Every structure is written in structure tokens, then in C-alpha cells.
Amino acid sequence: MQTNVMTGYADGAVSSLMDELIPPSPVEHEPVMIEQVKELLDPSPGDVIVDATLGAGGHALAILPRILPGGRLIAFDRDTDALSIARGRLAQFESAVTFVHEDFRDLRAGLENLGIRRVDGLIADLGISSMHVDRPERGFSFSKEGPLDMRMDQSQRLSAHTLVNTWSIEDLTEILGALGEERFAGRIARRIVQARDQQEIQTTAELSELVRQAVPAQARYGRIHPATRTFQAIRMAVNDELGALGSLLGSLHEVLNAQARAVVISFHSLEDRMVKRTFAQGKRHDIWTVLTKKPLRASDEEVERNPRSRSAKLRAVQRSAMQSTPAFLSPEES
Ligand SMILES: C[S@@+](CC[C@H](N)C(=O)[O-])C[C@H]1O[C@@H](n2cnc3c(N)ncnc32)[C@H](O)[C@@H]1O
């Protein structure tokens, strides 16, 4: 089992994540909390900015005009489909963008490969994109039939199929409870194990139906689909989303220039708690100033336009003044 699910964050602290699986907003690819991102990241011409989660390039499109002339956007995504969609949308800025197919957990190494030691700003807009949910073949959607996959990076070995068909009942119960805040975690895990003892579980529709069968009748007809939390938990475990965030947060102070800002948007209370704690620790060590005392939330109008923004929490920091090692690696170092 992957270690991330056993963080100290396991006790029933998962907020409403369901919004990630809500159908895409009528305003396609509207980037979440874009005005707040622009204000807090505050990019200027000539800046080198990391978009750690390029997705469809919505935030990138808003940042790029502000860093030109002379600026550069280093755009990470671990999903090649996202990178190719964004490449098309950002075509007019192509010469100012470096696309990186890499997990942001390896941010520092990814930047070093490009000869960059530190940058002037970073945005991370966590989770999956509407593209993931829209494409049944990617296996993220409980409402569209597809293979049990859920890998953001399709070259990764662990898929939802492996997890669902091989993880122990204890591990399944643990992730459903911790990452999905699923009240019926034990019942669902038992139903999955019973079913797979007969025959491997192959599709999202099969899993969805098993969850429906496992929960009590009154939970089958609630506000949200009964499989929402299960799919959420499995997706987060398959992609080790908390582990990746932990690594990103751990390297943030090393890659930000003095006065550089970082903005993180999370959709999960466990993620927000990790961001909050890291930012508070850095503040205690004078590594940075926290720019958001409390997390910022999307306005009612934005939530109405874009339901995915409902559970978004945005936090930002600004790096303090520090030692003056050069921001780019010397030829001997790179
Ligand atoms: C919510 S979407 C970003 C949307 C984007 N900000 C926009 O405005 O279009 C998150 C993206 O981050 C990517 N992602 C999630 N975790 C990642 C990780 N650990 N490393 C790299 N990319 C990641 C996903 O593949 C997805 O494309």
C-alpha cells in the first residue's frame, strides 16, 4: 500500500470533495479563482513562473500576458493529454512556455534539468481537471462507463484496476474512510472483495454498482451519487495525491526567489491542512510571509458559474529575503 494514506491526517477531516466530480461547468475550463490568483501571484514582465498543474492552461493563459516581455512559464503536468490540450490553447505564447511532463513532486529536479534553481512565482491548482471526468476512457467518472484506470500519468504502474482488485480489505477500508470520508467504508470494501473473489472488477460502472449495492437504501438516493466518495478516495490513492503535495510543499522554499510568491488552491480538507501547516511552519522560521490569514474562497457568483470552485481554498505566501545564490545554475552545476 502507498504510504501517503497513512499520514497523520487520517481522522475524518475530509471536506466535500464531490465538486471535483460534478459535471464540467458551463463556462468551459474557467480557471478557479482567477482574479485572486492574479492579484496574489502578482506576476511582472520578465518573471519566471511555475504552473505546477497546467491542466487546460486556464491559469497559464492569464499569467502569460503579464510576464511578457522576457518572462517564461514553466508548465508541469503529469498528464500528457493535458499537456497537449494546453499546448494548443497556449499556441500564441509558445516561445515563452516550457512544457514539462513531470510530477510536481519532482519540482526541484525538474527545474534543475532546465538549468533553473529558483523562480519568481508558483501556482498549484490541485486535483483533476474536467478533461479527466469528461473522458470515460480515463476511468475517473462513476457516471460514464470506462476501464478502471484513474491514472493521471498513464505511464504509472498502479491503476484503479490494480488497487480495487488487489489491495487488502483493510487498506481499502482505510483509504475510503481517510481520503473519501466514506461512512460506509467497511461495507463498501467488503462488497468489493466479495465481488472480486468471483470475478475481477473491470469497469467504472461495475465499481459504481457495487458501491450502490453496499450502502444502505437511504444512502442510495442522496444529494450526491453514492459512489462519489469511493471514486474520490481511489483516485487520490492511485495518484498518491497527498504524497505529491507533501513533496511539493517541502521543496517550495528552496525554489522561490526572495519576494517570490506561491499560490496553492486545494479542494480537500486534508490538502488544505497540509498547506496551512507548511505555510505556518515557514512563517515561524521567517522563510516567508503568509499572505492569506484564512483561506480565500470563491465568490457566490463564481460558484454558481463554476460548481467546481465551491470547495476551493486558496492560500498564498511570499518568500522572505535570503541568501543571494544565482537563480540559474552555472554550467558546471547543470
Ligand atoms: C485542476 S487541473 C488544473 C487546471 C488549470 N489550472 C487550468 O486553469 O486549466 C489540475 C491538473 O494538474 C495535474 N496534476 C495533478 N497532480 C499533479 C502532480 N502531482 N504533478 C503534475 N501534475 C499534476 C492534473 O493532471 C491536471 O491536469
The ligand as an SDF file (V2000), in Angstrom:
LIG
                    3D

 27 29  0  0  0  0  0  0  0  0999 V2000
   -7.3210   21.2710  -11.6430 C   0  0  0  0  0  0  0  0  0  0  0  0
   -6.3500   20.8960  -13.0050 S   0  0  0  0  0  0  0  0  0  0  0  0
   -5.5300   22.4060  -13.3530 C   0  0  0  0  0  0  0  0  0  0  0  0
   -6.3600   23.3380  -14.1580 C   0  0  0  0  0  0  0  0  0  0  0  0
   -5.5940   24.5520  -14.6330 C   0  0  0  0  0  0  0  0  0  0  0  0
   -5.1430   25.3670  -13.5350 N   0  0  0  0  0  0  0  0  0  0  0  0
   -6.4260   25.3680  -15.5750 C   0  0  0  0  0  0  0  0  0  0  0  0
   -6.7190   26.5280  -15.2450 O   0  0  0  0  0  0  0  0  0  0  0  0
   -6.7760   24.8750  -16.6520 O   0  0  0  0  0  0  0  0  0  0  0  0
   -5.0300   20.0020  -12.2760 C   0  0  0  0  0  0  0  0  0  0  0  0
   -4.0240   19.4760  -13.2720 C   0  0  0  0  0  0  0  0  0  0  0  0
   -2.8680   19.1320  -12.5220 O   0  0  0  0  0  0  0  0  0  0  0  0
   -2.3810   17.8950  -12.9330 C   0  0  0  0  0  0  0  0  0  0  0  0
   -1.7410   17.3170  -11.7530 N   0  0  0  0  0  0  0  0  0  0  0  0
   -2.3340   16.8860  -10.6170 C   0  0  0  0  0  0  0  0  0  0  0  0
   -1.4080   16.4170   -9.7680 N   0  0  0  0  0  0  0  0  0  0  0  0
   -0.2060   16.5860  -10.3650 C   0  0  0  0  0  0  0  0  0  0  0  0
    1.1350   16.3030   -9.9780 C   0  0  0  0  0  0  0  0  0  0  0  0
    1.4210   15.7310   -8.8110 N   0  0  0  0  0  0  0  0  0  0  0  0
    2.1260   16.6330  -10.8210 N   0  0  0  0  0  0  0  0  0  0  0  0
    1.8550   17.2190  -12.0270 C   0  0  0  0  0  0  0  0  0  0  0  0
    0.6030   17.4760  -12.4560 N   0  0  0  0  0  0  0  0  0  0  0  0
   -0.4160   17.1760  -11.6360 C   0  0  0  0  0  0  0  0  0  0  0  0
   -3.5780   17.1130  -13.4270 C   0  0  0  0  0  0  0  0  0  0  0  0
   -3.1770   16.1730  -14.4070 O   0  0  0  0  0  0  0  0  0  0  0  0
   -4.4520   18.2310  -14.0010 C   0  0  0  0  0  0  0  0  0  0  0  0
   -4.2230   18.3760  -15.3840 O   0  0  0  0  0  0  0  0  0  0  0  0
  1  2  1  0
  2  3  1  0
  2 10  1  0
  3  4  1  0
  4  5  1  0
  5  6  1  0
  5  7  1  0
  7  8  2  0
  7  9  1  0
 10 11  1  0
 11 12  1  0
 11 26  1  0
 12 13  1  0
 13 14  1  0
 13 24  1  0
 14 15  1  0
 14 23  1  0
 15 16  2  0
 16 17  1  0
 17 18  1  0
 17 23  2  0
 18 19  1  0
 18 20  2  0
 20 21  1  0
 21 22  2  0
 22 23  1  0
 24 25  1  0
 24 26  1  0
 26 27  1  0
M  CHG  2   2   1   9  -1
M  END
$$$$
